[in-house]
C-alpha cells in the first residue's frame, strides 16, 4: 500500500502598516515580515489526519532568495496571502482527473506545491554543488524526516517581525554633502524579485535593516574618483552606484539578447524583460 505523506501549511497573513524609516528613507506603507521560525502545518478543516509532523520553517534563513521565488504571484505591494488561499493551492491533495477544473489544470495541490518549492529546490542546490566538485553539500533536507521530524515537532511560531518599506523610498545623500543631483526615488517593491541580501549584503536576516550610508559612511572618495577603486569601498556614492548601476546594466544586456530572440520568433512580446535606467537622469530627480 502506498504510504501518503502530508506536508503542512502555514496560514500566514502579512499586513500593511503605515511606517516611516529614519535616515535616507521615507515611505508611506510597510510589510510586516515574520522572522525566525514559522510552523507549517495542515490547515484546519483539510479533512486529513497528518501522519508526519509539522515543518519548522526557518524563514529568515531563506532571505538569501527572492520573495517571489516562493510567493510567485505577489506583486510586491499588496498583502501576501497564504498558499492555500481560495484560487491558489486550495486543494490539499491532487484531485482525481474527474474532479479537476479544466481552467485550473496547472495549479498544483498544496502538498505538491510545497514539495516542489522546498524539496526540489534542496535537490537542485545539492546537484549544483556536486557538479561544481564540492565535497561538503550545504543545503536543506530532502528526506521526509529531515523536514518532518519524528517524534512530532511542537508548533513553534516566532512573534518577531520586521517592517519592510513598500512603495517609493527617497534616497538622499548625507546631509553634509553638497549635491549636484536630486535624490533617487527608489521603487522598493519592484525589487522584491531579487534576494534581500543582494543589496543588504551584511544583513543577518533578523535584526533591523540599516540604511546603506550607516556602513558606507565616507562622504569623499579615499582613492581615485573611480567608483570601482577598491579604496572607495566605504564611499557612499560608490556603494550605491556599484550595486544599482551594475545591476541595471545587466538588465539592459538581457533585454538586448531577448530582443534578438523576439525577432527570431523564439519568444513573445510578453516575455521581453524590462530594462532599468543606467543614465543619471533616469534615477535622479531634478535637484
PAZAPA-4460 file (N, C-alpha, C; in steps of 0.05 Angstrom, whole numbers, plus 32768, in hexadecimal, padded with zeros to 4 digits):
% residues 287
    n_x    n_y    n_z   ca_x   ca_y   ca_z    c_x    c_y    c_z   seq   type   mol
   8011   7FE8   8000   8000   8000   8000   8012   8019   8000     1      X     A
   800B   802B   7FEE   801C   8043   7FEC   8017   8055   8004     2      X     A
   802D   805D   8011   802A   806E   8029   8026   808B   801F     3      X     A
   8014   8099   802C   800F   80B4   8025   801D   80C6   8038     4      X     A
   802A   80DA   802E   8038   80ED   803F   802A   8108   803E     5      X     A
   8026   8113   8056   8018   812C   8059   802D   8142   805E     6      X     A
   802B   8157   8050   803C   816E   8056   802B   8184   8062     7      X     A
   8036   8193   8073   8026   81A7   8082   8026   81C1   8073     8      X     A
   8013   81D2   807B   8011   81EC   806E   800D   8201   8083     9      X     A
   8019   8217   8080   8015   822D   8092   8001   8241   8086    10      X     A
   7FEE   824A   8096   7FDB   825E   808E   7FE6   8278   8098    11      X     A
   7FF7   8284   8088   8005   829C   8090   7FF7   82B5   8085    12      X     A
   7FF6   82C9   8095   7FEB   82E3   808B   8000   82F8   808F    13      X     A
   8008   8304   8079   801B   8319   8079   800B   8333   8077    14      X     A
   800E   8345   808A   7FFD   835D   808A   800C   8376   8081    15      X     A
   7FFD   8389   8077   8009   83A3   806F   8003   83B7   8085    16      X     A
   8018   83C6   808D   8014   83DA   80A2   8021   83F4   8099    17      X     A
   8019   840A   80A5   8027   8423   80A0   8042   8422   80AD    18      X     A
   8056   842E   80A0   8071   842D   80AB   8082   8444   80A0    19      X     A
   8095   844C   80AF   80A9   845F   80A6   80C4   8457   80B1    20      X     A
   80D8   8454   80A0   80F2   844A   80A9   8105   8462   80AB    21      X     A
   8117   845F   80BF   812B   8474   80C3   8140   8473   80AE    22      X     A
   8151   8488   80AE   8167   8489   809B   815E   8494   8080    23      X     A
   8166   8486   806A   8161   8490   8050   8149   8483   8043    24      X     A
   8137   8478   8053   811F   846B   8048   8106   8476   8054    25      X     A
   80F1   8478   8044   80D7   8482   804E   80C2   8475   803D    26      X     A
   80B0   8466   8049   809B   8458   8039   8081   845A   8048    27      X     A
   806B   8454   803A   8050   8456   8046   8045   843C   8050    28      X     A
   8050   8425   8047   8045   840C   804F   805C   83F8   8053    29      X     A
   8057   83E3   8063   806B   83CF   8068   805E   83B4   806A    30      X     A
   806E   83A0   8065   8066   8384   8067   8071   8378   8081    31      X     A
   8060   836C   8091   806A   8360   80AA   8074   8344   80A3    32      X     A
   808E   8341   80A2   809B   8328   8098   80A3   8317   80B0    33      X     A
   8097   82FF   80B3   809F   82ED   80C9   80BB   82E3   80C6    34      X     A
   80CA   82E4   80DC   80E5   82D9   80DC   80E5   82C1   80EF    35      X     A
   80FC   82B4   80F2   80FE   829D   8103   80F0   8285   80F7    36      X     A
   80E2   8275   8107   80D6   825C   80FD   80B8   825F   80F9    37      X     A
   80AE   8250   80E5   8091   824F   80E0   808A   8231   80DE    38      X     A
   8075   8229   80EB   806C   820D   80EA   8058   820A   80D3    39      X     A
   805F   81F8   80C1   804D   81F1   80AA   803E   81D7   80B1    40      X     A
   8024   81DA   80B4   8015   81C3   80BB   7FFB   81C1   80AA    41      X     A
   7FEF   81A9   80AA   7FD7   81A5   809B   7FC1   81B8   80A4    42      X     A
   7FB3   81C6   8092   7F9F   81D9   809A   7F87   81CB   80A7    43      X     A
   7F7A   81D9   80B9   7F62   81CE   80C6   7F4D   81CA   80B1    44      X     A
   7F3F   81B4   80B3   7F29   81AE   80A0   7F33   81A2   8086    45      X     A
   7F4D   819A   8086   7F58   818E   806D   7F4C   8173   8068    46      X     A
   7F41   8166   807D   7F35   814C   8079   7F49   8135   8079    47      X     A
   7F61   813B   8082   7F76   8126   8082   7F84   8126   809E    48      X     A
   7F8B   810F   80A7   7F9B   810D   80BF   7FB8   810A   80B8    49      X     A
   7FC8   811D   80C1   7FE4   811D   80BB   7FF2   8105   80C6    50      X     A
   8001   80F7   80B6   8011   80E0   80BF   802E   80E8   80C4    51      X     A
   8036   80FF   80BB   8050   8109   80C1   804E   8124   80D0    52      X     A
   8063   812B   80DD   8062   8143   80EF   8062   815D   80DE    53      X     A
   805A   8173   80EB   805C   818D   80DE   8079   8194   80D7    54      X     A
   807C   81A6   80C5   8096   81AF   80BC   809D   81C9   80CA    55      X     A
   80B4   81C9   80D8   80BE   81E1   80E4   80CF   81F0   80CF    56      X     A
   80C4   8205   80C4   80D1   8212   80AD   80E1   822B   80B6    57      X     A
   80FB   822B   80B3   810C   8242   80BA   810A   8258   80A5    58      X     A
   80F6   8269   80A8   80F0   827D   8093   8108   828F   808D    59      X     A
   8115   8299   80A3   812B   82AD   809F   8143   82A0   8091    60      X     A
   8146   8286   8092   815D   8279   8084   8158   8279   8066    61      X     A
   8140   827F   805E   813A   827F   8041   8139   829B   8035    62      X     A
   8143   82AF   8043   8143   82CA   8038   815A   82CE   8024    63      X     A
   816A   82B9   801F   817E   82BB   800A   8171   82B4   7FEF    64      X     A
   8157   82AE   7FEF   8147   82AA   7FD7   8133   82C0   7FD4    65      X     A
   812A   82C5   7FBC   8117   82DA   7FB7   80FC   82D2   7FC3    66      X     A
   80EC   82E5   7FCC   80D2   82E0   7FD7   80C1   82D0   7FC3    67      X     A
   80C3   82D8   7FA9   80B2   82CD   7F95   80BB   82B1   7F8C    68      X     A
   80D1   82A7   7F97   80D9   828C   7F92   80C4   8279   7F9D    69      X     A
   80B8   8280   7FB3   80A3   8270   7FBF   8088   827D   7FBB    70      X     A
   8086   8297   7FC1   806D   82A6   7FBE   806B   82B0   7FA1    71      X     A
   8068   829D   7F8E   806C   82A2   7F72   8057   82B3   7F65    72      X     A
   8040   82B7   7F72   802B   82C9   7F65   802A   82E4   7F73    73      X     A
   803B   82E9   7F86   803A   8302   7F95   8045   8319   7F84    74      X     A
   8037   8330   7F85   803F   8347   7F75   8053   8359   7F83    75      X     A
   805A   8353   7F9C   806D   8363   7FAA   8061   837B   7FB9    76      X     A
   8047   837E   7FB8   803A   8394   7FC5   8022   838C   7FD6    77      X     A
   8012   837A   7FCD   7FFA   8372   7FDC   8000   8360   7FF3    78      X     A
   7FEA   8357   8000   7FEC   8345   8016   7FF3   8329   800D    79      X     A
   8006   831C   801B   800D   8300   8014   7FF8   82ED   801F    80      X     A
   7FEE   82DC   800D   7FDA   82C8   8015   7FE8   82AD   801A    81      X     A
   7FDA   829C   8029   7FE5   8281   802E   7FE4   8271   8014    82      X     A
   7FF5   825C   8013   7FF6   824B   7FFB   7FDB   823D   7FF6    83      X     A
   7FCD   8237   800B   7FB3   8229   8008   7F9B   823A   8004    84      X     A
   7F9F   8254   7FFE   7F89   8266   7FFA   7F78   825D   7FE2    85      X     A
   7F5E   8262   7FE4   7F4C   825B   7FCE   7F56   8266   7FB4    86      X     A
   7F57   8255   7FA0   7F60   825D   7F86   7F7E   8257   7F82    87      X     A
   7F8C   8251   7F97   7FA8   824A   7F95   7FAB   822B   7F99    88      X     A
   7FBB   8223   7FAC   7FBF   8206   7FB1   7FAB   81FD   7FC6    89      X     A
   7F91   8200   7FC0   7F7C   81FC   7FD4   7F76   81DF   7FD9    90      X     A
   7F7C   81CD   7FC6   7F78   81B0   7FC9   7F90   81A4   7FD7    91      X     A
   7F8B   8198   7FEE   7FA0   818C   7FFE   7FAF   8176   7FEF    92      X     A
   7F9F   8163   7FE4   7FAA   814E   7FD3   7FA3   8152   7FB6    93      X     A
   7FB2   8147   7FA4   7FAB   8149   7F88   7F90   813B   7F83    94      X     A
   7F80   8148   7F73   7F65   813E   7F6D   7F67   8127   7F58    95      X     A
   7F53   8116   7F58   7F51   8102   7F44   7F4A   810F   7F29    96      X     A
   7F52   8103   7F13   7F4C   810F   7EF9   7F2F   8118   7EF5    97      X     A
   7F1D   8108   7F00   7F00   810F   7EFC   7EF8   8127   7F0D    98      X     A
   7F08   812E   7F21   7F01   8144   7F33   7F0F   815F   7F2B    99      X     A
   7F21   815D   7F18   7F31   8175   7F11   7F21   8189   7F01   100      X     A
   7F28   81A3   7F07   7F1D   81B9   7EF8   7F30   81BF   7EE1   101      X     A
   7F26   81BD   7EC8   7F38   81C1   7EB1   7F46   81DC   7EB1   102      X     A
   7F39   81F0   7EBD   7F45   820B   7EBD   7F5C   820D   7ED1   103      X     A
   7F5F   81F9   7EE3   7F74   81F9   7EF7   7F86   81E1   7EF5   104      X     A
   7F8A   81D7   7EDC   7F99   81BF   7ED9   7FB6   81C1   7EE1   105      X     A
   7FC1   81D9   7EE1   7FDD   81DD   7EE8   7FE2   81E4   7F05   106      X     A
   7FCC   81E6   7F15   7FCF   81ED   7F31   7FD3   81D3   7F41   107      X     A
   7FEA   81D2   7F4F   7FF0   81BB   7F5F   7FE1   81BA   7F79   108      X     A
   7FDF   81A2   7F85   7FD3   81A0   7F9F   7FE6   81AD   7FB4   109      X     A
   7FDC   81B2   7FCC   7FED   81BE   7FE0   8005   81AC   7FE7   110      X     A
   8000   8192   7FE9   8016   8180   7FEE   802B   8181   7FD8   111      X     A
   8021   8180   7FBF   8033   8181   7FA8   8042   819B   7FA6   112      X     A
   8035   81B1   7FAC   8042   81CB   7FAA   8059   81CE   7FBE   113      X     A
   8054   81C6   7FD7   8068   81C8   7FEB   8080   81B6   7FE5   114      X     A
   807B   819D   7FDC   8091   818B   7FD6   80A1   8195   7FBE   115      X     A
   8093   81A0   7FAA   80A2   81AA   7F93   80B3   81C2   7F9A   116      X     A
   80A9   81D4   7FAA   80B8   81EC   7FB0   80CF   81E6   7FC4   117      X     A
   80C9   81D6   7FD9   80DD   81D1   7FEE   80F0   81BA   7FE7   118      X     A
   80E5   81A2   7FE5   80F6   818B   7FE1   8105   818C   7FC7   119      X     A
   80F7   8194   7FB1   8104   8194   7F97   811A   81A9   7F96   120      X     A
   8116   81C0   7FA4   812B   81D4   7FA6   8144   81C9   7FB4   121      X     A
   813F   81BA   7FCA   8155   81AE   7FD9   8164   819A   7FC7   122      X     A
   8155   818A   7FB8   8162   8177   7FA6   8173   8185   7F90   123      X     A
   8167   819A   7F85   8175   81A9   7F70   818F   81B5   7F7A   124      X     A
   818E   81C0   7F92   81A7   81CC   7F9E   81BC   81B7   7FA3   125      X     A
   81B3   81A0   7FAD   81C6   818A   7FB2   81D3   8181   7F98   126      X     A
   81C3   817E   7F83   81CE   8176   7F69   81E2   818A   7F5E   127      X     A
   81DC   81A4   7F61   81EE   81B9   7F57   8208   81B8   7F66   128      X     A
   8207   81B4   7F81   8220   81B3   7F90   8231   819A   7F89   129      X     A
   8223   8184   7F84   8232   816B   7F7C   823F   8170   7F61   130      X     A
   8230   817C   7F4E   823B   8181   7F33   8253   8194   7F34   131      X     A
   8253   81A6   7F49   8269   81B9   7F4C   8281   81AC   7F5A   132      X     A
   827E   8193   7F62   8294   8184   7F6F   8296   8188   7F8D   133      X     A
   8280   8193   7F99   8281   8197   7FB6   827F   817C   7FC5   134      X     A
   8290   8179   7FD9   8290   8160   7FE9   827D   8163   8001   135      X     A
   8276   817B   8008   8264   8180   801E   824B   818E   8013   136      X     A
   8235   817F   8013   821C   8189   8008   820D   8198   801E   137      X     A
   8207   81B2   8019   81F9   81C3   802C   81DF   81CC   8020   138      X     A
   81C9   81C0   8028   81AF   81C7   801F   819A   81BD   8033   139      X     A
   8181   81C0   802C   816B   81B6   803E   8167   8199   803A   140      X     A
   8158   818C   804C   8154   816F   804B   8142   8167   8034   141      X     A
   8145   814E   802B   8134   8144   8015   8125   812B   801E   142      X     A
   812E   811E   8034   811F   8107   803E   8108   8110   804F   143      X     A
   80F3   8100   8051   80DB   8107   805F   80E1   8110   807C   144      X     A
   80F1   8100   808A   80F6   8106   80A7   8107   811E   80AA   145      X     A
   8114   8127   8095   8124   8140   8097   8113   8158   809C   146      X     A
   80FB   8158   8091   80E8   816E   8095   80D3   8167   80A9   147      X     A
   80CA   814E   80A9   80B5   8144   80BB   80C2   8132   80D0   148      X     A
   80CD   813E   80E5   80DB   812D   80F9   80C9   811B   8109   149      X     A
   80D4   8104   8111   80C5   80F1   8122   80D4   80EE   813C   150      X     A
   80C8   80F3   8153   80AB   80F8   8157   80A2   8113   814D   151      X     A
   8088   8116   814B   807C   812E   8140   8087   8147   814E   152      X     A
   808D   815B   813E   8098   8174   8149   8081   8185   8154   153      X     A
   8087   8194   8169   8074   81A7   8174   8071   81BF   8161   154      X     A
   8059   81CB   8162   8054   81E3   8152   8064   81FA   815E   155      X     A
   8075   8205   814E   8086   821B   8157   8084   8232   8143   156      X     A
   8079   8248   814B   8077   8260   813A   8084   8277   8148   157      X     A
   8098   8283   813B   80A5   829A   8146   8093   82B3   8144   158      X     A
   8092   82C3   8159   8082   82DB   8158   8091   82F3   814D   159      X     A
   80AA   82EF   8146   80BB   8305   813C   80B5   830B   811F   160      X     A
   80B6   8325   8118   80B1   832D   80FD   80C1   8347   80F7   161      X     A
   80C3   834D   80DE   80D0   8366   80D5   80BD   8375   80C3   162      X     A
   80BE   838F   80C5   80AE   83A0   80B3   80BF   83A6   809A   163      X     A
   80B6   839B   8084   80C4   839E   806A   80B6   83B3   805A   164      X     A
   80C3   83C9   8052   80B6   83DE   8043   80AD   83D6   8028   165      X     A
   8095   83DF   8021   808A   83DB   8006   8089   83F6   7FF8   166      X     A
   8081   83F5   7FDE   807F   840E   7FD0   809A   841B   7FC9   167      X     A
   809A   8435   7FC9   80B2   8444   7FC1   80C2   844C   7FDA   168      X     A
   80DC   8446   7FD9   80EE   844F   7FEE   80FF   8466   7FE3   169      X     A
   8100   847C   7FF1   810F   8494   7FE8   812B   8492   7FF3   170      X     A
   813E   848C   7FE1   815A   8488   7FE8   8169   84A3   7FE4   171      X     A
   8174   84AE   7FF9   8182   84C7   7FF8   819F   84C4   8000   172      X     A
   81AF   84D6   7FF8   81CB   84D7   8000   81CC   84E0   801D   173      X     A
   81E2   84D9   802C   81E5   84E3   8047   81E2   8501   8049   174      X     A
   81D8   850B   805F   81D2   8527   8062   81EA   8539   805D   175      X     A
   8202   8530   8065   821A   8541   8062   8225   8542   8046   176      X     A
   8219   8533   8033   8222   8533   8018   8213   8547   8007   177      X     A
   8221   8558   7FF9   8214   856B   7FE6   8211   855C   7FCC   178      X     A
   81F8   8557   7FC4   81F3   8547   7FAC   81EE   8558   7F93   179      X     A
   81F3   854C   7F7D   81ED   8559   7F63   81D5   854C   7F55   180      X     A
   81CB   8536   7F61   81B4   8528   7F56   81A0   8523   7F6C   181      X     A
   8187   8520   7F64   8172   851B   7F78   8172   84FF   7F83   182      X     A
   8160   84FA   7F96   815E   84DF   7FA2   8154   84CA   7F8E   183      X     A
   8156   84B1   7F96   814C   849B   7F85   8132   8490   7F91   184      X     A
   811D   848F   7F81   8104   8482   7F8A   8106   8465   7F84   185      X     A
   810C   8455   7F98   8111   8438   7F95   80F8   8428   7F99   186      X     A
   80EE   841A   7F84   80D6   8409   7F87   80DD   83EE   7F94   187      X     A
   80DC   83ED   7FAE   80E5   83D6   7FBD   80D5   83BC   7FB5   188      X     A
   80BB   83BF   7FB3   80AB   83A7   7FAD   80B2   839A   7F92   189      X     A
   80BB   83A9   7F7F   80C3   839E   7F65   80DC   838E   7F67   190      X     A
   80EA   8390   7F7D   8103   8381   7F80   8101   8368   7F91   191      X     A
   80E8   8360   7F98   80E5   8348   7FA8   80E9   832F   7F98   192      X     A
   80ED   8332   7F7E   80F4   831A   7F6D   8112   8313   7F71   193      X     A
   8120   8324   7F80   813C   831E   7F87   813E   8318   7FA5   194      X     A
   8151   8308   7FAC   8155   8302   7FC8   815D   831A   7FD8   195      X     A
   8153   831C   7FF1   8159   8333   8002   8178   8338   8004   196      X     A
   8187   8322   8006   81A3   8324   800B   81B3   832B   7FF2   197      X     A
   81A6   832F   7FDB   81B5   8339   7FC4   81BD   8356   7FCA   198      X     A
   81AC   8365   7FD7   81B3   8380   7FDF   81BC   8382   7FFC   199      X     A
   81AC   8375   800E   81B3   8376   802B   81C5   835F   8031   200      X     A
   81DE   8360   8027   81EF   8349   8026   81FA   8340   8041   201      X     A
   81F9   8352   8055   8202   834A   8070   81EB   8344   8083   202      X     A
   81D3   8345   8079   81BC   8341   808B   81BA   8324   8094   203      X     A
   81B4   8320   80AE   81B2   8305   80B9   8197   82F8   80B6   204      X     A
   8183   8307   80AB   8169   82FC   80A6   8155   82FF   80BD   205      X     A
   815E   830B   80D3   814C   830E   80EA   814D   832A   80F7   206      X     A
   8165   8336   80F9   8167   8350   8105   815C   8366   80F3   207      X     A
   8159   837E   80FD   814F   8394   80ED   8162   839A   80D6   208      X     A
   8157   83A0   80BF   8168   83A6   80A8   816F   83C4   80A9   209      X     A
   8189   83C9   80A8   8193   83E4   80A9   8196   83F0   808D   210      X     A
   8195   840A   808B   8199   8417   8071   81B6   8413   8069   211      X     A
   81BB   8412   804F   81D5   840C   8044   81EB   841F   804E   212      X     A
   81E3   8439   8051   81F7   844D   805A   81FF   844A   8077   213      X     A
   81F2   8439   8086   81FA   8434   80A2   8214   8424   80A2   214      X     A
   8219   8414   808D   8233   8406   808A   8245   8414   8076   215      X     A
   823A   8419   805F   8249   8427   804A   8247   8445   804F   216      X     A
   8255   844E   8064   8251   8469   806F   8266   847D   8067   217      X     A
   8278   8475   8055   828C   8489   804B   827F   849B   8037   218      X     A
   8282   84B5   803B   8275   84C8   8029   8287   84D2   8013   219      X     A
   82A0   84CA   8014   82B3   84D1   7FFF   82C3   84B8   7FF6   220      X     A
   82CA   84B5   7FDD   82D9   849D   7FD5   82F5   849C   7FE2   221      X     A
   82FC   8484   7FEA   8317   8480   7FF6   832C   847C   7FE2   222      X     A
   8325   8472   7FCB   8338   846E   7FB5   8333   8481   7F9E   223      X     A
   8331   8476   7F87   832B   8487   7F6F   830D   848D   7F6F   224      X     A
   8304   849B   7F5B   82E7   84A0   7F58   82D8   8488   7F4C   225      X     A
   82E7   8474   7F44   82DC   845C   7F38   82CD   844C   7F4E   226      X     A
   82B3   8447   7F49   82A3   8439   7F5D   82AB   841B   7F60   227      X     A
   82BA   8411   7F4C   82C4   83F6   7F4D   82DE   83F3   7F5D   228      X     A
   82E9   8409   7F64   8302   8409   7F74   82FC   83FC   7F8F   229      X     A
   830B   83E7   7F96   8306   83D8   7FAF   8309   83EA   7FC8   230      X     A
   8319   83FF   7FC5   831C   8412   7FDC   8303   8421   7FE2   231      X     A
   82F0   8421   7FCF   82D7   842F   7FD2   82C0   841D   7FDC   232      X     A
   82C6   8407   7FE7   82B2   83F3   7FEF   829E   83FF   8003   233      X     A
   82A7   8411   8014   8296   841C   8029   828B   8438   8021   234      X     A
   8292   8440   8009   8288   845A   7FFE   826B   8456   7FF6   235      X     A
   8258   8466   8002   823C   8461   7FFF   8233   8461   7FE2   236      X     A
   823E   8474   7FD2   8236   8477   7FB6   823F   845F   7FA6   237      X     A
   8257   8455   7FAB   8261   843D   7F9D   8250   8425   7FA4   238      X     A
   8248   8422   7FBD   8238   840B   7FC6   821D   840A   7FB7   239      X     A
   820F   8420   7FB6   81F5   8421   7FA8   81F8   841B   7F8B   240      X     A
   820B   8429   7F7E   820E   8426   7F61   8218   840A   7F59   241      X     A
   8229   83FE   7F69   8233   83E3   7F63   821D   83CF   7F64   242      X     A
   820B   83D1   7F78   81F5   83BE   7F7A   81DF   83C4   7F65   243      X     A
   81D6   83DD   7F63   81BF   83E4   7F52   81C7   83E4   7F34   244      X     A
   81DA   83F4   7F2D   81E0   83F7   7F10   81EA   83DD   7F04   245      X     A
   81FB   83CF   7F13   8206   83B5   7F09   81EF   83A2   7F03   246      X     A
   81DC   83A0   7F15   81C5   838E   7F11   81B4   8398   7EFA   247      X     A
   81AF   83B2   7EF8   819F   83BD   7EE3   81AC   83B8   7EC7   248      X     A
   81C6   83B9   7EC6   81D3   83B4   7EAC   81CF   8396   7EA4   249      X     A
   81CD   8385   7EB8   81C8   8369   7EB2   81AC   8366   7EA6   250      X     A
   8198   8375   7EB0   817D   8374   7EA5   817C   837E   7E88   251      X     A
   818D   8392   7E82   818E   839C   7E66   8199   8386   7E54   252      X     A
   81AE   8378   7E5D   81BA   8362   7E4D   81A6   834C   7E48   253      X     A
   8197   8345   7E5D   8183   8330   7E5B   816C   8338   7E48   254      X     A
   8165   8352   7E48   8150   835B   7E36   8159   835A   7E19   255      X     A
   8172   8362   7E15   817D   8361   7DF9   817D   8345   7DEF   256      X     A
   8186   8332   7E00   8186   8316   7DF7   816A   830C   7DF2   257      X     A
   8157   8315   7E03   813B   830C   7E00   812F   8317   7DE6   258      X     A
   8137   8330   7DDF   812C   833C   7DC6   8135   832C   7DAE   259      X     A
   814D   8321   7DAF   8156   8310   7D98   8145   82F7   7D97   260      X     A
   8140   82EB   7DAE   812F   82D3   7DAF   8113   82D9   7DA6   261      X     A
   8109   82F2   7DAC   80EE   82FA   7DA3   80ED   82FD   7D85   262      X     A
   8102   8309   7D7A   8104   830C   7D5C   8105   82F1   7D4E   263      X     A
   8110   82DD   7D5C   8112   82C2   7D50   80FA   82B1   7D55   264      X     A
   80E6   82BD   7D64   80CE   82AE   7D6A   80D0   829A   7D80   265      X     A
   80E6   829B   7D8F   80EA   8287   7DA4   80DA   828D   7DBE   266      X     A
   80D4   82A7   7DC2   80C4   82AF   7DD9   80AF   82C3   7DD0   267      X     A
   809B   82C8   7DE1   8087   82DC   7DDB   808C   82F7   7DE8   268      X     A
   807D   830B   7DE2   8081   8326   7DEE   807D   8325   7E0C   269      X     A
   806C   8314   7E15   8067   8312   7E32   807F   8308   7E41   270      X     A
   8091   82FA   7E33   80A9   82EF   7E40   80C1   8302   7E3F   271      X     A
   80BD   831A   7E33   80D3   832D   7E31   80D7   833A   7E4C   272      X     A
   80EF   8337   7E58   80F4   8343   7E72   80F7   8362   7E70   273      X     A
   80F1   836F   7E86   80F4   838C   7E87   8111   8393   7E8E   274      X     A
   811A   83A9   7E84   8135   83B3   7E8A   8133   83CA   7E9D   275      X     A
   8145   83CA   7EB1   8145   83E0   7EC5   8157   83F7   7EBB   276      X     A
   8153   840F   7EC5   8163   8426   7EBC   8181   8423   7EC3   277      X     A
   8192   842D   7EB2   81AF   842D   7EB6   81BB   8449   7EB5   278      X     A
   81AB   845C   7EAC   81B5   8478   7EAB   81AC   8488   7EC3   279      X     A
   81BB   849D   7EC9   81B7   84AD   7EE1   819A   84B6   7EE4   280      X     A
   818F   84C2   7ECF   8174   84CD   7ED1   815E   84B7   7ED3   281      X     A
   8166   849E   7ECD   8153   8488   7ECF   814C   8481   7EEC   282      X     A
   815E   8487   7EFE   815A   8481   7F1B   8157   849B   7F2C   283      X     A
   8167   84AF   7F26   8167   84C7   7F36   8152   84DB   7F2D   284      X     A
   8142   84E5   7F41   812F   84FA   7F3B   813E   8514   7F38   285      X     A
   8131   8528   7F2B   813F   8543   7F29   8146   854E   7F44   286      X     A
   815D   8559   7F47   8166   8563   7F61   8158   857E   7F67   287      X     A
***
